[in-house]
Amino acid sequence: MGKHHSDRFVTLVDDAKTRIEEITPEEVRRKQKSDDDFVLLDVREQDEWEKARIAGAEYLGRGVLERDIEEEYPNLDEEIVLYCGGGYRSALAADNLQKMGYNNVKSLAGGFRSWTEAGCPIKKQE
């Protein structure tokens, strides 16, 4: 079961979701299998990333995302799919990146939880 979120936080996320595009695990998986050119970016906390992550993902934590994104991913038109644990933080992050001028940002609907529930491949800490 997922973490309980406050009503104000959920309202904030719901507002962000009116401005962003979400993508399903199945859609991301199809993109991976067809070798589409996109960045799959994990924005969770470092300890979450270290325990397990989506196979093929890169990492840029939510805490420094807006500060460091331009240095790591300067192309504003590059497709970037963000994910977190449950799709909340990545929705907020996608909204902020769009405000910064990124034109092709998506948030994984349901986050890492929906990915694992769909049976998609993950990489665990060894």
Phi, psi and chi 1 to 4 in degrees:
 res  aa     phi    psi   chi1   chi2   chi3   chi4
   1 MET       -  141.5  176.6  161.3 -148.3      -
   2 GLY   -76.9  166.9      -      -      -      -
   3 LYS   -66.9  142.2  177.6  176.6  175.5   48.8
   4 HIS   -78.2  132.5  173.9   73.1      -      -
   5 HIS  -112.0  147.9  -60.1  -64.7      -      -
   6 SER   -66.7  155.5   75.0      -      -      -
   7 ASP   -59.9  -39.0  -69.0  -17.5      -      -
   8 ARG   -66.1  -39.8  -71.9 -174.0 -179.9  109.7
   9 PHE   -64.1  -46.0  177.3   70.2      -      -
  10 VAL   -61.8  -38.9  171.5      -      -      -
  11 THR   -62.2  -41.7  -61.6      -      -      -
  12 LEU   -61.8  -46.1 -175.0   67.8      -      -
  13 VAL   -65.3  -45.1  171.5      -      -      -
  14 ASP   -58.7  -38.8  -72.6  -15.1      -      -
  15 ASP   -63.3  -45.5  177.5   59.6      -      -
  16 ALA   -60.2  -38.9      -      -      -      -
  17 LYS   -65.6  -17.2  -74.2 -176.2  176.9 -176.0
  18 THR   -73.9  -15.1   66.2      -      -      -
  19 ARG  -112.9   -6.7  -66.8 -177.4  -64.0  -84.4
  20 ILE  -115.4  168.4   66.1  160.8      -      -
  21 GLU  -105.5  133.7 -177.5  177.5  -18.1      -
  22 GLU  -103.1  153.5  -71.1 -172.2  -64.0      -
  23 ILE  -131.6  142.1 -173.8  169.2      -      -
  24 THR   -83.6  160.3   67.2      -      -      -
  25 PRO   -56.8  -39.4  -26.7   35.3      -      -
  26 GLU   -63.5  -38.4  -65.0   76.9   18.7      -
  27 GLU   -66.7  -42.0  -69.2  170.7  -47.1      -
  28 VAL   -63.5  -43.2  172.6      -      -      -
  29 ARG   -59.9  -42.7 -165.4   69.4 -169.6  118.9
  30 ARG   -61.4  -41.1  -83.5 -165.6  -64.5  -84.8
  31 LYS   -63.0  -41.4  -65.9  171.3   86.6   43.9
  32 GLN   -62.7  -46.4  -73.7  178.8  -37.8      -
  33 LYS   -66.8  -29.4  -72.2 -179.9  176.6  178.7
  34 SER   -94.0    9.6   64.0      -      -      -
  35 ASP    56.5   35.6  -72.5  -32.9      -      -
  36 ASP   -59.9  149.2  -77.8    8.3      -      -
  37 ASP   -88.2  100.1 -173.0   20.9      -      -
  38 PHE  -154.3  161.4   75.7  104.9      -      -
  39 VAL  -104.9  126.9  174.4      -      -      -
  40 LEU  -101.8  112.7 -178.9   58.2      -      -
  41 LEU  -118.7  118.6 -164.1   57.4      -      -
  42 ASP   -83.2  122.0 -171.7  -38.2      -      -
  43 VAL  -112.1   17.0  -62.1      -      -      -
  44 ARG   -74.4 -177.9  -61.7  175.8  -58.9  157.4
  45 GLU   -71.6  154.9  -62.7  -66.1  -35.4      -
  46 GLN   -53.9  -42.5 -177.2   78.6   35.2      -
  47 ASP   -67.4  -32.7   64.4  -39.4      -      -
  48 GLU   -66.2  -45.4  -66.3  173.3  -75.4      -
  49 TRP   -58.9  -44.1  160.6  -99.4      -      -
  50 GLU   -67.8  -32.2  -71.4  172.2   -4.1      -
  51 LYS   -70.2  -47.8  -72.7  177.9 -169.2  167.4
  52 ALA  -166.9  149.6      -      -      -      -
  53 ARG  -151.7  166.6   59.9 -177.8  139.9  -42.8
  54 ILE   -70.0  132.1  -65.4  176.1      -      -
  55 ALA   -57.7  130.1      -      -      -      -
  56 GLY    90.0   -0.9      -      -      -      -
  57 ALA   -79.0  155.5      -      -      -      -
  58 GLU  -108.6  167.1  -61.8  178.3   30.2      -
  59 TYR  -124.3  132.0  178.9   74.7      -      -
  60 LEU  -152.2  103.1 -172.7   56.2      -      -
  61 GLY   -59.9  147.7      -      -      -      -
  62 ARG   -55.6  -33.9  176.6   78.9 -177.5   94.1
  63 GLY   -65.0  -24.7      -      -      -      -
  64 VAL  -122.6    5.8  -63.0      -      -      -
  65 LEU   -54.4  -57.0  178.9   69.6      -      -
  66 GLU   -64.8  -31.6  -68.4   86.2   -8.6      -
  67 ARG   -70.0  -40.7 -175.8 -167.4   72.2 -165.1
  68 ASP  -104.8   -8.4  -64.7  -10.1      -      -
  69 ILE   -59.4  -42.2 -172.0   74.8      -      -
  70 GLU   -65.4  -33.2  -68.0  176.7  -80.5      -
  71 GLU   -72.3  -41.9 -175.2  174.8  -40.7      -
  72 GLU   -78.4  -37.7  -62.5  -66.6  -36.8      -
  73 TYR  -136.6   79.1  -54.6   98.1      -      -
  74 PRO   -75.1  -18.3   24.8  -31.7      -      -
  75 ASN   -77.1  109.2 -179.3   -6.7      -      -
  76 LEU   -68.1  -15.9  -62.2  178.3      -      -
  77 ASP   -98.8   -7.2  -64.3  -43.2      -      -
  78 GLU   -64.0  137.8 -178.7  172.9   31.8      -
  79 GLU   -74.7  125.9 -176.8  175.4   11.7      -
  80 ILE  -126.1  123.1  -58.9  173.5      -      -
  81 VAL  -107.5  118.0  175.7      -      -      -
  82 LEU   -97.5  146.9  -54.0  171.6      -      -
  83 TYR  -145.2  153.7   76.9   90.7      -      -
  84 CYS  -133.2 -154.1   62.2      -      -      -
  85 GLY   -73.4  -43.0      -      -      -      -
  86 GLY  -133.3    5.8      -      -      -      -
  87 GLY    95.5    1.1      -      -      -      -
  88 TYR   -84.1  -56.8  -67.2   86.7      -      -
  89 ARG   -62.2  -37.6  -67.0  171.2  -73.7  175.6
  90 SER   -68.7  -31.9   58.7      -      -      -
  91 ALA   -64.9  -45.5      -      -      -      -
  92 LEU   -62.3  -41.4  -65.9  172.2      -      -
  93 ALA   -65.1  -42.5      -      -      -      -
  94 ALA   -61.8  -41.7      -      -      -      -
  95 ASP   -60.7  -45.1 -168.6   32.1      -      -
  96 ASN   -65.3  -41.0  -82.4  -14.3      -      -
  97 LEU   -64.0  -37.3  -68.0 -172.5      -      -
  98 GLN   -63.4  -39.8  -73.4  178.5  165.7      -
  99 LYS   -63.4  -27.0  -70.6  174.0 -176.2  174.6
 100 MET   -84.1   -2.6  -68.8  176.7   68.7      -
 101 GLY   107.6    0.7      -      -      -      -
 102 TYR   -74.3  128.2  -75.6   84.2      -      -
 103 ASN   -99.9  -10.1  -56.9  -54.0      -      -
 104 ASN  -138.3   56.7 -161.8    3.7      -      -
 105 VAL  -108.9  137.6 -179.4      -      -      -
 106 LYS  -132.6  159.4  -62.0  174.4 -179.6   70.2
 107 SER  -118.5  133.7  174.1      -      -      -
 108 LEU   -70.0  115.0  177.3   61.3      -      -
 109 ALA   -61.8  124.6      -      -      -      -
 110 GLY    81.0   -4.6      -      -      -      -
 111 GLY    59.2 -154.4      -      -      -      -
 112 PHE   -58.9  -34.1 -172.2   71.6      -      -
 113 ARG   -61.8  -46.6 -177.3  174.8   54.7 -113.2
 114 SER   -66.9  -32.7   68.9      -      -      -
 115 TRP   -62.7  -48.4 -178.7  -93.5      -      -
 116 THR   -70.5  -36.7   57.3      -      -      -
 117 GLU   -63.5  -28.7  -72.1  171.5   -5.3      -
 118 ALA   -80.5   -3.8      -      -      -      -
 119 GLY    77.4   20.2      -      -      -      -
 120 CYS   -79.1  155.7  -62.4      -      -      -
 121 PRO   -70.5  138.5   23.1  -30.5      -      -
 122 ILE  -125.1  163.5   63.5  170.9      -      -
 123 LYS  -116.5  123.9 -179.2  178.3  179.6 -177.5
 124 LYS  -102.4  156.0  -69.3 -171.8  175.9 -177.0
 125 GLN   -61.0  137.8 -175.1  177.7   23.0      -
 126 GLU   -98.7      -  -63.4  175.0   13.2      -
